[in-house]
Amino acid sequence: MLDTAALRRFGVVPLEQARSMSGLELLRRLRDGDLPAPPICRLLGFDLVEVDHGRAVFEGTPTEDHYNIMGYAHGGYVATLLDSCLACAVHSAIPAGQGYTTIEVKVNFTRPVRDRTGAVRAEGTVINVGSRIATAEGRLTDSAGTLLAHGTTTCLIFTI
């Protein structure tokens, strides 16, 4: 296990700090740059741009670095954007001292994504948050609002 200094160096919020904030407070601090963005955001080039209770929005711009062998953004890029907005929508609705993990994520790809697609927007919205299980739905669109993919998630909520 990494120590707290290593976690900070790698851009992960220490558990003790995350535990003390509601999901919404933590995500707002990430969005505002008060806390480091998760490494996956730097790796794939997307950012949390909006967050409210039960809602999270990420934006990114696909590049050739995201391409699969067919010359389109890999499905994993699209799925990661959707998984991020879905899970963070859930996270925004849970109180301090609680965490979550994804049980399942379902993605439907409706159009190919390329570098010429331009900026994309992944918006997740909570469907339901119970004491142990939460669900959310999301959409990935281009700047014109064209649907590129959509999905759902189920998350397990637990005490951290």
N, C-alpha and C positions, 0 to 999 in steps of 0.2 A: 504494500500500500504506500502511496506517495504521502510525504509529510505536507503540512500546510504551506510551507514555502514553495515546495515543488508544485503544488496545486495552483498557487497564485501565478507562478512562472508560466504554467501551461494554460492559463486563462480559465481555470475552473474555480467557481466560488466555493470557498471552504464550507463544509457541511455545517459547522457551528454557526456560521453567518447565515447560510440559507435557511436553517432551521428557525431562526429568530424572525424571519419576515414572512408575510403572506406571499402567496404565489404572485399576486398582482404587484405588490411592492417590489419583489425581486426582479420581475420582468421589466417593470418601469425603470428600475435602476440600470438594468442591462441595456435597455433601449437608449437611455440617456447617456450611456458611457461611464456611469459612476462605478460600474462593475465590469469586468472583462467579458467580452463576447465569448461564447463557447468556441473551442477550436474548430468545430465543424463549419461554423460560419466563415471563418478565415479561409479554410481549406477549399470550400466550394463557392465562396464569393457571394454570400447573401447576408442580409441584415434584418433584424427585428425592427420594424418601422412604426407599428401601431400596436397598442395593447390596451384593452379595457377588460372589465370583468366579463369572462366568458368568451373573449374574442382576442385573436392574435393574428397579425399580418407580417409576413416576411416578403422582402423583395430582393431580386437578384437578376443578373443578366447572364444567360448562358453563353459560353464561349466554345471554341473548338476543343479546349481542354476537357470539356464535359462529354465529348462525342463518343459514341460506340463505333463499331466497325462499319455500320451502315451510314454514318455521316449525320446522325441526329444526336441530340442530347440523350445520354444513357437514361434508361428508365429509373435507375437508382438516384439520379440527380432530381428528377421530378418527384419521385417517392420521398426523398429526403426533405424537399421543400414542404410537401404536404404533411409528412410526419411531424415536422417541426411546428407548423402552424396549428395542427390538430392537438398535439400534446401540450403546446404552450397555451392554447385556449383552455384546456383542462387545468393546467397549472395556475392560470390567472383566477380560477374560481375556487381554489382551495386555501384554507387558512394556514397560518404559521404552524410549524411543527408537523405538517403533513407533506408527503411526497407522492410520487406516482411512477408507474412504469407502464409502458405500452404492452398490452396483452396481444392485440392484433391490430393490423392496419390493412385496409383494403383500398387499392388505387385502381381507377379506371382511366386509361389513357385515351383521349379523344382526338388529338392532333399531334403531329410531330413538333418537337421543339428544336430550334437551331439557333446559331448565333444571330442570324438575321431576324429572328423572332423579336429580338430586343428585350427590354426589361419585362420580367414576369412578376406576378403578384400572387402569393399564396395566402388565402384568408381562411382561417379556421374559426368555427363557432361551436360552442358547447350545445349539445342536445339535452343532456341530463347529467347532473352530478349527484350521486348517492353517497352513502357513507363508505362504501367500498369500491364501487364501480362508477366510471364516468364514460360518457360517449360524446363524440364531436364529429362534425362534418366540415368538409373544406373544399375549396375550389382553387385551381391554378388558372390564371387568365393572363393574356397579354395586355399591352397598354390600351388596346381598343376594346377590351372587355371580352374578347373571344375566349371561350372555354377551351383549355388545353388538356386538363385532367381534373378529376374530382375524386374524393375519397372519404372514408370514415375511419374512426378508430375507437377502440375500447381500451380504457386504462384502468389499472388497479391502483387504488388509493391506499396509502399506509402511513403509519406514524414514522417519522424520521428522528 
